[in-house]
């Protein structure tokens, strides 16, 4: 995920399994375990969102710039870097634009361009660093929004009249991360043999 001098990988933070080296880590070291007590719907949804985000980070851990930008198979433009950029856009769309009603232009796709989050995911240290910063900023904004909105049933309406609740947005985000984390499993396995966990 992080690199030193642009392309030298920083030592893996989460890829230290001793029981099965092809996995990420031993079960007792998994940072996705041991979260808050899940006593109500809100706690469940927020914990599942936290775990889904952390899983994406883990899938990218220890990779250099070229590995982050490596495409899956032609003609796909999908890469781990593209996934990070895409999820920054998705977080931004649902939390900033839709729920908070902010005027927040797309991060990567310019007018008339649909897939800039994917096509612009190139092997450049600045592009990788920017993707992580933007993704973290969008996640932080979303977390702040959720902390300030206690009602999961609160809703927003887009310019087309579509009404969506905070609950639906959080569930959609969990679904979006879950689907793309499956993609990340395959991308990472192709890079270095690490398998999903």
N, C-alpha and C positions, 0 to 999 in steps of 0.2 A: 504494500500500500504506500509506504513512504520510501523515498530514495535519498541517498546521499550523493551530492555532486551530480544530480540529474539522472544517473542511470545505475549507480551501484546500490543494490538493495540493502535496506536497513535490516538487521536480523529479525527473523520472524517473531512476532509477539504471541501469536496463538497457534503456531504450528509446531508443537512440542510433544506430540503423542509418543509415549514409550511402549504402550501395550500393542498398538497397531500403528506403525509409522506412516501408513498411507492415510490415516485420519488426521484431523486438525490437532486434537489434543485429547488427553485423557479426560474421562467424564467428570472427575472431581475438580478439574481445572477450568471447566467451561464457564465463562462469564455470563452466559445466558441463563444459568441456573441460579437459584437463590435470590430471586427478585422479591418484590413486596408480597405480602399475603394477599391472595386474590379473593377478597370477601364480597366484592360487588362487581357489577357489569363494567363500570368505568375502570376499575383496577385491572380487570381481565383484558379489556381492549388496549389500554395503554401499555400493559406489559407485553402483550403479543406484538404490538407495534415496535416497542423497544427491542425485542428479541429479533424481529425481522430485519430491522436496520443493522443491528450488530452482526447478524449473519452475513449481510452483504459486505460489511467491513472485513470480516474474517476471511471471506472468499478472496479478497484482494491483498491480504496481508503478505508482506515479504516479496512482492513482485516488483520488478524493475519497470521502467517506462515502456520498453518494447513489449513486455509481457502484458502490461495493462491494456495496451492498444491492440494487441493481437486479435485479429478477426476470427470468427468461428470457422465457417466454411463459405466459399463463394456460392451464391452472390450476396450472402448476408453481410451487413455492416455491423453486426453485433460484436461487441467486445466488453470486457469488464469495465474499461474506462467509459465506454458508451453507456453501460448500465448505471454507473454512478452519475453521469451527466443527465441521463434520462430520469432517474429518480429525483434529482434536484429539480428538474422541470415539473415533475408530477407533484412533488411536495408544494412547490411554488404555486402551481395552478390551483390546487384544491384549498390550500390554507390561505395564501395571500389574496389570490384573485377571487376565488369563489366565496369562501367564508368571511374573510376580512374585508372584501370588496375594495381591495387596493388596486391601483393602476400599476400593475407589475408586468412589464413586457417580458416575452420569453427570453431566457438566458442564452440560448444557442441557436434557435431557428429564426432567421430573419423573414421579413415579409415575402410570401410566396415560396419559402423554403420550408419543407415539412419535417425533415429528419436531421436537422443540424446537430442535435444532441448525439446522434450516431455517426454521421459522416464527418463531423469535426473532431472525433475522438482519435487524434493522431499521436504518434510516439514522440512527444515533446514534453520535457520536464515541466515547463510552465503550464501546459494544457492539463497535465495530470494534477499538479498542485492546485490550479484554479478549480478543477472539478471537485476536489475534496473540500476546499474552502466553501464553495457555493453550496454543495450538498449539506455541509455542517450548518451553514447559515440558514438554509431553508428548514432543516430539521429543528433548529433552535427556535425559529419563528413559529413553526407548528406547535412545538411544545409549549411555548409561551401563550399562544392562542388557546390551546387546550386547557392550560392552567387557569386562564382568565374566564373560561366559559364552563361553568359547572353543569349546565344542562345539555346532556347528549341529545335531547329532543329538539333543541334550538335549531332553526333552519335558516337557510339563505336561498335567494332566488337569483338565477342568472339572467342575463339580458334576453333570453329566449323564453322566460317564464318557468323554467325548470326549478322545482323546489327540492332541496336535498338537506337532510339533517346532519348535524355534527356526527352523530352515530354512523350514518351511512358513509360519510367521508372516511372516518377512521377504519371502518370495516373494509372499504375499498382500498385504502392504503395497505392494509394487511394483506389483502388479496394480491395487490400489485407487487409488493415485495416478495410474496410467496412464489408467484409465478416467475418473477425474474431471478429469484434465488435459485430456482431450478435451472434456469439458463446458466447462472453463475457456476453451479456445480459442474456442469458439462464443460464450460469454458476453462475452469481451473483444472479439471482432470486432464484436458487436452494439453495444457501448458506443462504441468509437472507431475501428473498422476495422483494428485490429492483428490480424494473423493468426498462426497457430501456427508455431513454430520449434523 
